[in-house]
Amino acid sequence: MRLTATVTPEDGGLYCARCVQVEVACEGHTVDEALDRLRRALERYFERRPAPHPPAHPPIVVPIEVSLPD
């Protein structure tokens, strides 16, 4: 199954990898480590839950800017 992940640099030199389709996230010291941990966590997650139906089209991941109150 192909899912979509985002990877965000965090304070302390860590990276956080998050799955877009389900609420699963993992950290690692490198992007590859974070993604590998996420992959393993998702495999364990789907051992206990049904896999989601594959989307007809992959999600579009884009940055968005918002104004915050002063």
N, C-alpha and C positions, 0 to 999 in steps of 0.2 A: 504494500500500500504506500502511496506517495502522499506525504503530508507537507505542510509548509511550516518552517521555523524562522523566527527572527533571532538575531544575536545582538546583544547590547553590551558594550563595555560598561563595567561597574567600577565603583571605587575600590581601591586595594588591588588593582591589576587583574580582577576576575572578569569573566564574560558570562552573561546569563542568556541561555538559549531557551526560547519559549515556543511551544507548538501553537499555531493559530487555531486549529480545529478543535482542540481539547485543552483543558486547563492543566497542563503539565509543563514544568520548567525545571532546569538544572543549571548549575554553575560549573565552571572549569577555569583553569589557569590559562588556557588557550582556547581559541575558537573551536579547534578540532576536538579538544577534550570536552568542552561544553556540549557540542553536538553529539559526541559519542555517548556521553552520560544521558542526554535527552533521548537518544535512540533506544538505549537499554531501558530507561524508565518508561518509555511508551510501550515497548514490548511487554513489560511487566503489567502496565496499566491495562492493556488489551487482553491479558490472560484472565482478568476478572470482569471485564466489561465487553459488550459487543462493539465491534469496530463501526465507526460511522460510515454512512453511505458515501462513496466517493463523490465529490462535487462534479457537476457537469463541466465546470470550468474552474481552473485554479484561481485562488484568491489573488486580488491585485494588492500588493503591499506597497504603500506610498507614505512618505512623511507628511504630516499635517501640522500647520502652525496655528496656534490659538492665542488670543489676547488674554492676559491675566490681569486681574485688578491690581492697581498700584498699592 
